[in-house]
Amino acid sequence: MRTQEEVMQKINYYKEKLADAMEEKEEFSCTSYPELDLIIFSLVDKLEALLWVLEVDLPDGDILERIVGINH
């Protein structure tokens, strides 16, 4: 079993990768790059799972909506 510190390190790693991916998406917003979208969704999913493991309360609504600004 992983320690809380190890999980937090993984969370911070995924947050950095997500920030990089979002920055890249904004930079190349005029081009279609579906692989980048999949990377972003995957990172968000991983972050949600790790935060769930740590029993960190997520904000109301979908975390994806808060990060990407998608409205359903």
N, C-alpha and C positions, 0 to 999 in steps of 0.2 A: 504494500500500500504506500502511496506517495504521501509525503508530509505536506502540510499546508503551505510551507515555504516553497516547495517544489512546484505545487500547483500555481501559486502566485507568480512564480518565475515564468511558467508556461503562459499564463494569462497576459503578463506584460509583453512577452515575445509576440503573441498573437495580436495584441493591441498595436504594437509597432508595425507589424506586417499589414494589418488592416489600414492603419494610417497611410502607409506607403501606397497601398493599392488604391485607396480613395484619392490620394493626391495624383496618382497616375491617371485614374479615371477622369478627374477634372481637367488634367492637362490635355488629354486626348479625347475630350468629350464629343468632338465632331466625327470621330471615327468609330466604327462598330468593332468592338473587341469582346465577344461573348465570353471568352476564356477568363477575362478579368472579372466579369460579373460573377462567374462561378467561383472564382477565388474569394471574392468579397463575401458571397453568401456562405461559403464554407468556413471562412474565418469567423463570421458572426455566429454560425451554428456551434463551432468549437468553443467560442467564448461563452455562449449561453450555457452549454453543457458544463464547463468548468465552474462557472459561477453557481450553477445549480448544485454541483458537488460540494461547494463551499458553503452552501445554504445562504448565499448572498441574495437579498431581495432584489428582483429586477424591477425596473420602473413599470408603471402601469402601461398597458399596451405592449405591442411587439417591439423588441429592441431594434429590430431591423428598421421599423418605421422611424425610430428616433435617430438612427445613424444615417440612413440614406434619405430620409424625408419622404418616404412613399406614403401616400394616402389611399386607402381602399374605399 
